[in-house]
Amino acid sequence: MASSYDNSSEEQTELRRLHIKLISEINDNLDQKSIEYEKLFFYFGTYVPPGLIANKSSLDKFKTLCTRNIITPGENYEKLKQICRDSGNDTHVNTIEKYEKEMEKVRTRHRYTEIKMAHEIHLKNNKYRQWVKAGLGLGYLKEGLAPFCDDIGRQQHNDIINKIQQTKTPQPNIPCSACQITTLQPDHVRVSKGICPLKQDKCNCCFPNNKRPCPNNVCGAIYDSIIQYHASMPPVPFWKNSDVQQWSTEPWEVCKCFINAPGYKDKTSAVDTDCTGLLHVIINNKYFHSHIGCNVTGPNNLFSKIL
């Protein structure tokens, strides 16, 4: 048991080290005389009272985001990336994503070590050996799928948001935390009574009474994108797994709409999601299919056989 705790402590130490390097790299690349510098810290005010960062150095302003738990070592970087996008500091988004990948490698390595340590003693017992091997196989499968799903999910979310920002008029205001799935009006409209042009059963477009458009002009478009990316016909996103109020900032909230089973609403990342949920995301999300070099949709596809 002590070794497990030591492993966790080492993981947190590595994540903190990478977190400090990330903040330092962004800070070192800021041009204090530029308008982007001023706008970056202006947008900090979306998440912290401006008085808390007034008259502080740029590095201390970043530290304030940390002490307020807006960003923490190894997680919650979506809000920082959104601040960078909104303030015209898009180059720093690439820096954040670079460190996110390094942090995920740290987590994967430590999880693998913990799984191995936890099962070694049971593998020595003939009575449980086959069960343990099966459990290990699923555990190792998840360890391989989680970083892949996290990475592709982030790419998909970036593509969706970028397309919305480039095509929507008036310009979307991101983030949005005002919408609910039961009252959200999609961007698309029904063809006729009860007929959805995207062929979704019981789509919000078919029941327009008491539906309201997103006040920030973003969530209706994300709703449409989720339906369009769903691989089943008719598409059946599992809306109850997801929090609409986080769609514009949290990629995994979008991914969870492709898990066609209950019980995933509180899962905040691919790491938190079990093997079955990750396989659902891969099978049901057409965006993932182009990143996999094997059959995903046929009746005898490998992924469905595992479920």
Contacts in CASP RR format, 6 or more apart in sequence:
PFRMAT RR
TARGET T0000
AUTHOR 0000-0000-0000
METHOD contacts of the structure
MODEL  1
MASSYDNSSEEQTELRRLHIKLISEINDNLDQKSIEYEKLFFYFGTYVPP
GLIANKSSLDKFKTLCTRNIITPGENYEKLKQICRDSGNDTHVNTIEKYE
KEMEKVRTRHRYTEIKMAHEIHLKNNKYRQWVKAGLGLGYLKEGLAPFCD
DIGRQQHNDIINKIQQTKTPQPNIPCSACQITTLQPDHVRVSKGICPLKQ
DKCNCCFPNNKRPCPNNVCGAIYDSIIQYHASMPPVPFWKNSDVQQWSTE
PWEVCKCFINAPGYKDKTSAVDTDCTGLLHVIINNKYFHSHIGCNVTGPN
NLFSKIL
3 117 0 8 1.000
4 114 0 8 1.000
4 117 0 8 1.000
4 118 0 8 1.000
7 110 0 8 1.000
7 113 0 8 1.000
7 114 0 8 1.000
7 117 0 8 1.000
8 110 0 8 1.000
8 114 0 8 1.000
10 110 0 8 1.000
11 106 0 8 1.000
11 107 0 8 1.000
11 110 0 8 1.000
12 73 0 8 1.000
14 106 0 8 1.000
15 73 0 8 1.000
15 74 0 8 1.000
15 103 0 8 1.000
15 106 0 8 1.000
15 107 0 8 1.000
16 73 0 8 1.000
18 73 0 8 1.000
18 74 0 8 1.000
18 99 0 8 1.000
18 102 0 8 1.000
18 103 0 8 1.000
18 106 0 8 1.000
19 72 0 8 1.000
19 73 0 8 1.000
19 74 0 8 1.000
19 99 0 8 1.000
19 103 0 8 1.000
21 99 0 8 1.000
22 95 0 8 1.000
22 96 0 8 1.000
22 99 0 8 1.000
23 59 0 8 1.000
23 62 0 8 1.000
23 63 0 8 1.000
23 66 0 8 1.000
24 59 0 8 1.000
25 95 0 8 1.000
25 99 0 8 1.000
26 62 0 8 1.000
26 92 0 8 1.000
26 95 0 8 1.000
26 96 0 8 1.000
27 58 0 8 1.000
27 59 0 8 1.000
27 62 0 8 1.000
29 91 0 8 1.000
29 92 0 8 1.000
29 95 0 8 1.000
30 37 0 8 1.000
30 40 0 8 1.000
30 58 0 8 1.000
31 37 0 8 1.000
32 58 0 8 1.000
36 87 0 8 1.000
36 88 0 8 1.000
36 89 0 8 1.000
37 58 0 8 1.000
39 86 0 8 1.000
39 87 0 8 1.000
39 88 0 8 1.000
39 89 0 8 1.000
40 83 0 8 1.000
40 84 0 8 1.000
40 87 0 8 1.000
40 88 0 8 1.000
40 89 0 8 1.000
41 53 0 8 1.000
41 58 0 8 1.000
41 61 0 8 1.000
42 87 0 8 1.000
43 83 0 8 1.000
43 86 0 8 1.000
43 87 0 8 1.000
44 50 0 8 1.000
44 53 0 8 1.000
44 61 0 8 1.000
44 64 0 8 1.000
44 65 0 8 1.000
44 83 0 8 1.000
45 53 0 8 1.000
46 83 0 8 1.000
47 65 0 8 1.000
47 68 0 8 1.000
47 70 0 8 1.000
47 79 0 8 1.000
47 83 0 8 1.000
48 64 0 8 1.000
48 65 0 8 1.000
48 68 0 8 1.000
48 70 0 8 1.000
52 64 0 8 1.000
52 68 0 8 1.000
53 60 0 8 1.000
53 61 0 8 1.000
53 64 0 8 1.000
56 64 0 8 1.000
65 71 0 8 1.000
65 80 0 8 1.000
66 72 0 8 1.000
66 73 0 8 1.000
69 76 0 8 1.000
70 76 0 8 1.000
70 79 0 8 1.000
70 80 0 8 1.000
71 77 0 8 1.000
71 79 0 8 1.000
71 80 0 8 1.000
74 100 0 8 1.000
74 103 0 8 1.000
75 269 0 8 1.000
77 96 0 8 1.000
77 100 0 8 1.000
78 249 0 8 1.000
78 250 0 8 1.000
78 251 0 8 1.000
79 175 0 8 1.000
79 249 0 8 1.000
80 96 0 8 1.000
81 93 0 8 1.000
81 96 0 8 1.000
81 97 0 8 1.000
82 174 0 8 1.000
82 175 0 8 1.000
82 249 0 8 1.000
83 89 0 8 1.000
84 90 0 8 1.000
84 92 0 8 1.000
84 93 0 8 1.000
84 96 0 8 1.000
85 93 0 8 1.000
85 174 0 8 1.000
86 174 0 8 1.000
97 154 0 8 1.000
100 154 0 8 1.000
101 151 0 8 1.000
104 147 0 8 1.000
104 150 0 8 1.000
104 151 0 8 1.000
104 271 0 8 1.000
105 147 0 8 1.000
107 271 0 8 1.000
108 143 0 8 1.000
108 144 0 8 1.000
108 146 0 8 1.000
108 147 0 8 1.000
111 143 0 8 1.000
111 271 0 8 1.000
112 140 0 8 1.000
112 143 0 8 1.000
115 136 0 8 1.000
115 139 0 8 1.000
115 140 0 8 1.000
115 143 0 8 1.000
119 132 0 8 1.000
119 135 0 8 1.000
119 136 0 8 1.000
122 128 0 8 1.000
122 129 0 8 1.000
122 132 0 8 1.000
123 129 0 8 1.000
123 132 0 8 1.000
123 133 0 8 1.000
138 275 0 8 1.000
139 275 0 8 1.000
141 275 0 8 1.000
141 306 0 8 1.000
142 274 0 8 1.000
142 275 0 8 1.000
142 278 0 8 1.000
145 270 0 8 1.000
145 275 0 8 1.000
145 278 0 8 1.000
145 279 0 8 1.000
145 282 0 8 1.000
146 270 0 8 1.000
146 271 0 8 1.000
146 273 0 8 1.000
146 278 0 8 1.000
147 270 0 8 1.000
148 291 0 8 1.000
149 255 0 8 1.000
149 270 0 8 1.000
149 273 0 8 1.000
149 278 0 8 1.000
149 281 0 8 1.000
149 282 0 8 1.000
149 288 0 8 1.000
150 251 0 8 1.000
150 252 0 8 1.000
150 269 0 8 1.000
150 270 0 8 1.000
150 271 0 8 1.000
152 287 0 8 1.000
152 288 0 8 1.000
152 291 0 8 1.000
153 251 0 8 1.000
153 252 0 8 1.000
153 254 0 8 1.000
153 255 0 8 1.000
153 287 0 8 1.000
153 288 0 8 1.000
154 251 0 8 1.000
155 287 0 8 1.000
156 229 0 8 1.000
156 251 0 8 1.000
156 254 0 8 1.000
156 255 0 8 1.000
156 285 0 8 1.000
156 287 0 8 1.000
156 288 0 8 1.000
157 251 0 8 1.000
157 254 0 8 1.000
158 251 0 8 1.000
159 287 0 8 1.000
160 221 0 8 1.000
160 222 0 8 1.000
160 225 0 8 1.000
160 254 0 8 1.000
161 174 0 8 1.000
161 218 0 8 1.000
161 248 0 8 1.000
163 225 0 8 1.000
164 172 0 8 1.000
164 218 0 8 1.000
164 221 0 8 1.000
164 222 0 8 1.000
165 171 0 8 1.000
165 172 0 8 1.000
165 174 0 8 1.000
168 217 0 8 1.000
168 218 0 8 1.000
168 221 0 8 1.000
170 217 0 8 1.000
171 217 0 8 1.000
172 216 0 8 1.000
172 217 0 8 1.000
172 218 0 8 1.000
172 221 0 8 1.000
173 216 0 8 1.000
173 217 0 8 1.000
173 218 0 8 1.000
174 216 0 8 1.000
174 218 0 8 1.000
174 248 0 8 1.000
174 249 0 8 1.000
175 216 0 8 1.000
175 248 0 8 1.000
175 249 0 8 1.000
176 214 0 8 1.000
176 215 0 8 1.000
176 216 0 8 1.000
176 218 0 8 1.000
176 219 0 8 1.000
176 245 0 8 1.000
176 247 0 8 1.000
176 248 0 8 1.000
177 245 0 8 1.000
177 246 0 8 1.000
178 214 0 8 1.000
178 215 0 8 1.000
178 216 0 8 1.000
178 245 0 8 1.000
179 212 0 8 1.000
179 214 0 8 1.000
179 215 0 8 1.000
179 219 0 8 1.000
179 220 0 8 1.000
179 244 0 8 1.000
179 245 0 8 1.000
179 247 0 8 1.000
180 244 0 8 1.000
180 245 0 8 1.000
181 204 0 8 1.000
181 239 0 8 1.000
181 240 0 8 1.000
181 242 0 8 1.000
181 244 0 8 1.000
183 210 0 8 1.000
183 211 0 8 1.000
183 212 0 8 1.000
184 204 0 8 1.000
184 211 0 8 1.000
184 212 0 8 1.000
184 214 0 8 1.000
184 219 0 8 1.000
184 220 0 8 1.000
184 223 0 8 1.000
184 244 0 8 1.000
185 204 0 8 1.000
185 205 0 8 1.000
185 208 0 8 1.000
185 211 0 8 1.000
185 212 0 8 1.000
185 213 0 8 1.000
185 214 0 8 1.000
185 220 0 8 1.000
186 203 0 8 1.000
186 204 0 8 1.000
186 205 0 8 1.000
186 220 0 8 1.000
186 223 0 8 1.000
186 224 0 8 1.000
186 227 0 8 1.000
187 220 0 8 1.000
187 221 0 8 1.000
187 223 0 8 1.000
187 224 0 8 1.000
188 196 0 8 1.000
188 197 0 8 1.000
188 198 0 8 1.000
188 205 0 8 1.000
188 224 0 8 1.000
189 197 0 8 1.000
189 205 0 8 1.000
190 196 0 8 1.000
190 197 0 8 1.000
190 203 0 8 1.000
190 205 0 8 1.000
190 206 0 8 1.000
190 208 0 8 1.000
191 197 0 8 1.000
193 206 0 8 1.000
194 206 0 8 1.000
195 206 0 8 1.000
196 203 0 8 1.000
196 205 0 8 1.000
196 206 0 8 1.000
197 205 0 8 1.000
198 224 0 8 1.000
198 227 0 8 1.000
198 228 0 8 1.000
198 235 0 8 1.000
199 233 0 8 1.000
199 234 0 8 1.000
199 235 0 8 1.000
200 227 0 8 1.000
200 234 0 8 1.000
200 235 0 8 1.000
200 236 0 8 1.000
200 237 0 8 1.000
201 234 0 8 1.000
201 236 0 8 1.000
203 227 0 8 1.000
204 211 0 8 1.000
204 223 0 8 1.000
213 220 0 8 1.000
214 220 0 8 1.000
214 221 0 8 1.000
216 248 0 8 1.000
218 247 0 8 1.000
218 248 0 8 1.000
219 244 0 8 1.000
219 247 0 8 1.000
219 248 0 8 1.000
222 247 0 8 1.000
222 248 0 8 1.000
222 254 0 8 1.000
226 237 0 8 1.000
226 254 0 8 1.000
226 257 0 8 1.000
226 258 0 8 1.000
227 235 0 8 1.000
227 237 0 8 1.000
228 235 0 8 1.000
229 258 0 8 1.000
229 285 0 8 1.000
229 286 0 8 1.000
229 287 0 8 1.000
230 236 0 8 1.000
230 237 0 8 1.000
230 257 0 8 1.000
230 258 0 8 1.000
230 284 0 8 1.000
230 285 0 8 1.000
230 286 0 8 1.000
231 283 0 8 1.000
231 284 0 8 1.000
231 285 0 8 1.000
231 286 0 8 1.000
231 289 0 8 1.000
231 296 0 8 1.000
231 297 0 8 1.000
232 260 0 8 1.000
232 284 0 8 1.000
236 260 0 8 1.000
237 257 0 8 1.000
237 258 0 8 1.000
238 256 0 8 1.000
238 257 0 8 1.000
238 258 0 8 1.000
238 259 0 8 1.000
238 260 0 8 1.000
238 261 0 8 1.000
238 262 0 8 1.000
239 257 0 8 1.000
240 262 0 8 1.000
240 265 0 8 1.000
241 256 0 8 1.000
241 257 0 8 1.000
241 259 0 8 1.000
241 262 0 8 1.000
241 263 0 8 1.000
241 264 0 8 1.000
241 265 0 8 1.000
242 253 0 8 1.000
242 254 0 8 1.000
242 256 0 8 1.000
242 257 0 8 1.000
242 265 0 8 1.000
243 250 0 8 1.000
243 253 0 8 1.000
243 265 0 8 1.000
244 253 0 8 1.000
246 253 0 8 1.000
247 253 0 8 1.000
247 254 0 8 1.000
250 268 0 8 1.000
252 267 0 8 1.000
252 268 0 8 1.000
252 269 0 8 1.000
252 270 0 8 1.000
252 273 0 8 1.000
255 270 0 8 1.000
255 281 0 8 1.000
255 285 0 8 1.000
256 264 0 8 1.000
256 265 0 8 1.000
256 267 0 8 1.000
256 273 0 8 1.000
256 281 0 8 1.000
258 280 0 8 1.000
258 281 0 8 1.000
258 284 0 8 1.000
258 285 0 8 1.000
259 273 0 8 1.000
259 277 0 8 1.000
259 280 0 8 1.000
259 281 0 8 1.000
259 284 0 8 1.000
260 280 0 8 1.000
260 284 0 8 1.000
261 276 0 8 1.000
261 277 0 8 1.000
261 280 0 8 1.000
264 273 0 8 1.000
264 277 0 8 1.000
266 272 0 8 1.000
267 273 0 8 1.000
270 278 0 8 1.000
270 281 0 8 1.000
273 281 0 8 1.000
275 306 0 8 1.000
276 307 0 8 1.000
279 303 0 8 1.000
279 306 0 8 1.000
279 307 0 8 1.000
280 307 0 8 1.000
281 288 0 8 1.000
282 288 0 8 1.000
282 292 0 8 1.000
282 296 0 8 1.000
282 303 0 8 1.000
283 296 0 8 1.000
283 297 0 8 1.000
283 301 0 8 1.000
283 303 0 8 1.000
283 304 0 8 1.000
283 307 0 8 1.000
288 296 0 8 1.000
289 296 0 8 1.000
289 297 0 8 1.000
294 301 0 8 1.000
294 302 0 8 1.000
295 301 0 8 1.000
295 302 0 8 1.000
296 303 0 8 1.000
298 304 0 8 1.000
END
